[in-house]
Amino acid sequence: MSEYRAIYKCRMCGEEYSDSLISEYEAEKCFEKFEKGKSIYHSISGRNDIPKVKVHICKDDSLGLADFIGMRKVE
């Protein structure tokens, strides 16, 4: 079964970065929750929760908001 990384993009600095690693099954469940208007996906394990928005510390120490933009497949 494939694994996926949650990808975020900061509104302040534009940096794109990866976060939690989850299974293909959980990635599908995450999108289902977000489509229903939920603001966070609580993973089955409880260790890899995926929020729609996170605080991001930019390289210049500014604070920005990073939006969940998708899942990248991990080979």
Steps between C-alpha positions, in 0.01 A plus 500: 500500500626849414582773751440872468640819654278797583618810310453855629567844348562809713288806417769736635820380329368255240714209624362156423589223743398148596376370831323186625547164327182294470368196314304515176186399691546786748573748218164413344324537837671837553359638173155364586506689833620823335229474232243482782631826647716363782805711591719212623544132417573286806709203387424147609829481694440840660858605420458650153207739523469725195351848548386712203705795630821507707725771641827526302823663618652664193875521434502868608326398829165643386192298589269395222207269442560194286213341310466128432531473121505125444674166542824401328555129437817363661690245293 
